Amino acid sequence: MKKVLKALALLMAAVLVLACFAGCSGQSGLDQIKEKGELVMLTNAAFPPFEYVENDEVVGVDIDIANEIAKELGVKLTVQNMEFDLIVDYIKAGKGDMGAAGMTVTDERKQQVDFSVEYITSTQYVIVPAGTDTETFELDGKVIGVQEGTTGDVYYADDPDVIKAKEVKKYKSAIDAAADMLLGRVDCVIIDELPAKKITAQNEGKMICYDPGYEPESYAIAVQKGNTELLEVINTVLQRLMDEGKIQEYVINHS
Ligand code: ARG
């Protein structure tokens, strides 16, 4: 009897350990993704042409890329639209398989998540009301609108060593910030180049944008630290899409 109990206890311990390997880590290893049959992409769909909502559907360059990754894995793509500044925390916690959101690779983010190869280069742009002389426009002393948690927020508007803003107003999206600029609540908006150009084009005659000459930035896809299996698949697909000129094609399609 004692032997049987001992064997049972051992068996239970083994089951517990196995269950923990499979579930406790919160990792999105390839097996788990294939098992659930879906790749969960976290994004913030207020960033055209990379991700935006059209006819109630999230579309854009990052979605086109993610669809290719899902296809490679043989699973369906599920897009979760959320606040941009929570994406890194969610990926870190294993809530979602990858973050694809026109996300700039930064040293701070690299400590929280692992990044794929870089697939787009960009830079920060400034949106101002139409009629503004961009040659003489000064960011110092201005009320600046940004999307919260973006590089335009953290590394530019909110860093007094770079810009001595009068005030930095943080919005859930650059689209909201630009709308507030038209109401006179902020003097300008700082956001990435292509979204700035797209937002400006959608508000023709009301706003313009310009390049203030800041550092180039590169976008990459984020996964949970140590999830090398998924990262390898993402990198293979990204490299193929870049080699085939597909990413430029996606950008043109969504611009
Ligand atoms: N590239 C900037 C950053 O990484 C802005 C990204 C915003 N992306 C979005 N989908 N709203 O901080």
Boltz pocket constraint, residues with backbone or C-beta under 6 A from the ligand:
constraints:
  - pocket:
      binder: B
      contacts: [[A, 43], [A, 44], [A, 45], [A, 46], [A, 47], [A, 50], [A, 51], [A, 84], [A, 100], [A, 101], [A, 102], [A, 103], [A, 104], [A, 105], [A, 147], [A, 149], [A, 150], [A, 151], [A, 152], [A, 192]]
      max_distance: 6.0
